[in-house]
Amino acid sequence: METGPVDDWRPWMESPVHKGIEDGVEWRVMANDVFFAWQGYAQRHVWRNLTADDIAPLVDVYGGITYGPDRYGWIGFDTLQGNSSMIRLDGTDLDEPRRVLCARMGWPWVEPHKWTCDEVEAETRRMAACIAVNDTRL
């Protein structure tokens, strides 16, 4: 399955933390290059001409589709959602500044979830399986 060349706008696809195929759909787990956060991607070539709005009802994934589809049919999600813990790569934990911001703004504080790579792999595989099931609808 062609993944497309790695080019200037997506060099991060070159180094997945985990990768595989689920129900015929290629998937990858990537590490974010700014925050200590995980991202999951799956590819379906026939989806490359669709929009995120076309795909959203077909793919149930944490936080919704936040990437793609790109010109190679990759779509993805990330764990940088409001209820996810965020740590910069230098080790700075951003949960406390977020707690302070919530207090200042009067927003409720929800204890953030600290995602593991295994959890993101499971969610990415679930996304790929969802893509495979719904691919016949297009």
N, C-alpha and C positions, 0 to 999 in steps of 0.2 A: 504494500500500500504506500503510495507516494505521500510523503509528509510535506513536500515542498522544500526548496532550499532554505537554509538559514540565511537571513538577510539582515540588514541594518535595523529593521523595525521589530524583529523578534529573535534576537540571538539567544535568549533564555530558553528557547525550545530545544537547544542543543544538549542541555544537561539536566534531564529529568532525574528526580530523586527516586521515583518508581515509575514503571511503565508496563503496559500489557495490552491484552485484547480481551474484551468482554462481549460475548455474543456478536463477534465480528466487528466490533467498534474499537479502534485504537484509543487508548487513554494514557495520560501522563499526569504525574504529580510533580509540581515545581515548587521551589522555595522562592518566595518573594525576594527581590534584590534590595529592598529598602527596609522592610520590617521583617521580624521573625514571624512569618505567616506563611501558610501553605495555600497553593492554588491548584485546582484540578481542571484538566482539559480533556476533551474527547473530540474525535474527528469523524466527520461524515462528509465526503466529497460532494455528494448531491445537495448538501445544505449550504454550500458556499454562496449561492445566489439568493438566499433568503435573508431576512432581517431578524434581528433579535426579537422583535414583536411577533414574527411568524413562528419562531421556535419556542417562545416562552410558554404557551399553553401545552406544548408537547413534552417539555422537560421539567420535571419537578426536582429542583436541586436547592441546597441551602443558599439562601439569599438571592436566588434567581440567577439567570445568566448575566454575568458582568463582563464577558469578553466575547466578541465575535458575533456572527461567524466571520472569519477572515477569508482571504482568497483561497485558502486551502481547505476550508470547511471546519476549522477548529473553533470550538466554543468552549467557554470556561466559566468557573465561579471562583470566588476567593473567600478567605476567612477574615477579611478586614471589614466585617459588618459591625453594626453598633453594639451587639452583644458578644463580640469576640474580643479576647484579650489581645493587646498589641504591645510588642516589644521591639525596639529598634535593633538592628544587627549589632550595634555597639553595646547591647545589653540594657539600655535604658528602658525601664518598664513604664509604659505610658498609661497604665490603668489609673494610677493615683491622680495625674493631671486631669484625666477624664472625669474622675470622681469629683474633683474640685469644680470643674466646669459645670457638671450637672447640678451641684449644690448652688452655684452662683445663678444659674439660669432657672432654677426651680424645677428641673427635670428629674424624674425618678431615676434612681441608680439601680441598675440590674447587674448583678455579679457577672462579669464576663466569663465566657467559656474559653478555656485554654485548650485549643485543638491539638491533637497529636497527629503525626504523619499517618499513622494507621487509620485514624478516624477519617482523615481526608481521602486516603486511598479507598476506603469503603464507600464514601460518598461519591467519589469519582467513578468507581465501578458501577454504582447504582445509577449515576447519570448516564453512563455508556449503555447500560442495559435498557434504560428508558428510551434512549435514542434508537436502539435496535428495534424495540417494540413499535415505536411510532414512525419509523422510517417508511413503512408501507403506506402511511396516510398521505405522503407527499407525491 
